[in-house]
Amino acid sequence: MLPPSAPSTPILLGIALALLIALLIIRALRKDRRDYQQFKRFRGTRRRQRMYRKWLVDSFRTFGGAGVLVLLLAWNQVPLLLADLNSIGWVAAARSAFAQSSLAIAVVTGILVVLVGGMVLTIYAARHLDEVPAVGDIQALLPRNRRELRYGVLLSINAGVVEELLFRLALPALIYGVTGSAVAAILGSLALFGVLHVYQGVAGVIGSTIIGGVLMFVYLATGSILAAMAVHALIDLRSLVLIPVVVYKVHKKPVRRISPAPPSSPDLSLPPR
């Protein structure tokens, strides 16, 4: 962990920030877009499941690994950033309210009930539509059978954990260590989070930035990264599990196997004379 008072700390954190941004943007513009365009052309479930597995491992390794490495460098910046943010009136008021455990539990429970209930009602109302309206090009991502649905669950939980670890906790601390600005830390992390969804098109970038803002609000208001992880996972479960189950009934669609053709019987007839 780099000491905040050391003169070399902003320089080293700046190098780490530049490398991280370059890595993530190149990955988004080249690898993610290429993989998603390829995925959209897949028809067989085996190839789709293989890509789901690839995304799951790659996301855990890239976002989770980057988040851990950044925190090892910039962990001392986290309390400084939070202290700076706590000087903002509404953040301080929200933190004070959540410090009272009974009120915090009631508020979190209420938010989850409204969030989950609203998602369920919206999807239930759209169950007779041929296609559920979505922000961004994500229709191809939706699981199509039982086995793919399992990957929907795993991808949602994984995204909730590793993406929040990086974009709501580690990256803002890294930016703050370089700039000394809490505003730059928040806005910079939100902008990068949105840009990394470029494979979903312009609407996906805008929608992801807004969702990132909601998740940042949850983190700042509660002071708990676990709360942001839970909300993020719920949002993704809505798209990758709830919609496929309620609207498309994918849990009732087993994986179809193509049976091999039976071997041809030998011709036992006598040859013509």
FENKA-V583342 format. One record per backbone hydrogen bond with DSSP energy under -0.5 kcal/mol. NH is the residue of the N-H (numbers start at 1). CO is the residue of the C=O. If there is no record, write none. Layout:
nh	co
NH	CO
NH	CO
This chain:
nh	co
2	73
6	3
9	6
10	6
12	8
13	9
14	10
15	11
16	12
17	13
18	14
19	15
20	16
21	17
22	18
23	19
24	20
25	21
26	22
27	23
28	24
29	25
30	26
31	26
32	27
33	28
34	30
35	31
36	32
37	33
38	34
39	35
40	36
41	37
41	38
42	38
42	39
48	44
49	45
50	46
51	47
52	48
53	49
54	50
55	51
56	52
57	53
58	54
59	55
60	56
61	57
62	58
63	59
64	59
65	60
65	61
66	62
67	63
68	64
69	65
70	66
71	67
72	68
73	69
74	70
75	71
77	74
78	74
78	75
79	75
80	76
81	77
82	78
83	79
84	80
85	81
86	82
87	84
88	85
92	88
93	89
94	90
95	91
96	92
97	93
98	94
99	95
100	97
101	99
104	100
105	101
106	102
107	103
108	104
109	105
110	106
111	107
112	108
113	109
114	110
115	111
116	112
117	113
118	114
119	115
120	116
121	117
122	118
123	119
124	120
125	121
126	122
127	124
129	126
136	134
137	200
138	136
141	138
142	138
142	139
146	253
149	145
150	146
151	147
152	148
153	149
154	150
155	151
156	152
157	153
158	154
159	155
160	156
161	157
162	158
163	159
164	159
165	161
166	162
167	163
168	164
169	164
170	165
171	166
173	169
174	170
175	171
176	172
177	173
178	174
179	175
180	176
182	180
185	181
186	182
187	183
188	184
189	185
190	186
191	187
192	188
193	189
194	190
195	191
196	192
197	194
198	195
200	197
201	198
204	200
205	201
206	202
207	203
208	204
209	205
210	206
211	207
212	208
213	209
214	210
215	211
216	212
217	213
218	214
219	215
220	216
221	217
222	218
223	219
228	224
229	225
230	226
231	227
232	228
233	229
234	230
235	231
236	232
237	233
238	234
239	235
240	236
241	237
242	237
243	238
245	241
246	242
247	243
248	243
249	245
250	244
252	249
253	250
254	252
259	257
268	266
